[in-house]
Amino acid sequence: MAKVPFKTADILLPQNADMTKWSVVACDQYTSEPKYWDHVKNTVGTSPSTFNMIFPEIYLEDDDADIRIKNINETMEKYLKDGVFKTLNNSLIYVERSVLCGKIRRGIVGSVDLEHYDYNKGSTSLIRATEGTVLERIPPRVKVRINASVELPHIMLLIDDEKDIVFNAINKDTSPVYDFDLMCNSGHIRGYKIDGEPVINALTELYNKLDGDNKLLFAVGDGNHSLATAKECWEQIKKGLTQQQMLTHPARFPLVEIVNIHDSSLEFEPIHRVVFGCNSKHLLDSLKEYYKECNNDGVGQKITFVINGNKEDIYIGDPSSQLTVGTLQNFLDAYIKDNNCKIDYIHGEDVVLELTKETNTIGFLLPPMGKSELFPTVIKDGSLPRKTFSMGEAWEKRFYLECKMIKQV
């Protein structure tokens, strides 16, 4: 574990559940689409489901947050007591997930050591955030996790494995441990229990090929704030532990899925912005004041904005970041701080076009980032502006499925 902070885990899976109803999309998706989450709730009904153990972020500002968190913790305990779970001891799971155009995204579910993860700016840890961490987003998530007995991961860690040595090392069982269609037309998923030793040996080989002192083995591709929350909870928990107890406490080792950034199925999609409750003209005038060299003649970084579903371009001749998303976000952070409006981060251009038909709303469409730029940029410059990219559309995001104990028993 000193070199490769990844290991097998005692993975919990439901043993008699309707798997389509059990598995739901990550809590930070569809945050401006209540109809989606209403549909999930109606689909699940009274069946055992991860929906009953998560806090969809669309509800974070509701008045019943404390009650919802209490119900989440009680549901976890009930599922454990009622024998909803079976345990795959000391295991890894090889995952095949169908995504856009029929491609299969391959992943390996196991646990990582939070002692090798640091989300702070300037980090040189083996596990690193790829985007800026919004510290204000961590405390509400800590409230959900700190007293939870079970965790459900939607964290995806990327490895830069051009020769695919890690996935070529997989020896999978012949029969899958799960194999089903995901809800809401979100594709198919299949998982196999695999031997951990060949995978960890291959990761060690990958580590040994890294150059220099600034070694980056795992880059957080999705679920950055969830992993940051796990880290914050672990920092609180370990204060009351002995050195010996720290070595094995389950909260130290959260579940993640590792994915090769060179996987042919992996596409980086832009994450767009929509600002609600604003005067669009005032916002654009403020943008032109913030960046003195704004123009419409095609010179500089292009920013596409959307009002009433109609797209227009503006160009920034004096950008504050090499990436368009950074230039835009620097302005939006300042503007939203000084004005009474709300921002949301949206996957999919069609959703932006629809949302911006509302009054007092403006959207911004951003270009995609080349995935080959990720590791070199994080190593050289540190984390990217938050919400720079997304690995696929919202429906392609990781669904909650596998679970793990994080409370000492």
Secondary structure, DSSP 8 states (H G I E B T S, - for coil): --S--EE-EEEEEESSS-HHHH-EE-TTSSTT-HHHHHHHHHHHTTS--GGGG---GGGTTSTTHHHHHHHHHHHHHHHHHTT-EEEEEEEEEEEEEE-GGG-EEEEEEEEE-GGGEE-STT--SSEEESB---GGGHHHHHHHHTT-SEE----EEEE--TT-HHHHT--B-SS-SEEEE-TTT--EEEEEEE-HHHHHHHHHHHHHT--SS----EEEEE-HHHHHHHHHHHHHHHTTS-HHHHTT-GGGS-EEEEEETT-TT--EEE-EEEEESS-HHHHHHHHHHHSTTEESSS-SEEEEEEETTEEEEEEESS-SSSSHHHHHHHHHHHHHHHSS-EEEEES-HHHHHHHTTSTTEEEEE-----GGGHHHHHHHH-SBSTT-EEES-GGGS-EE--BEE-S--
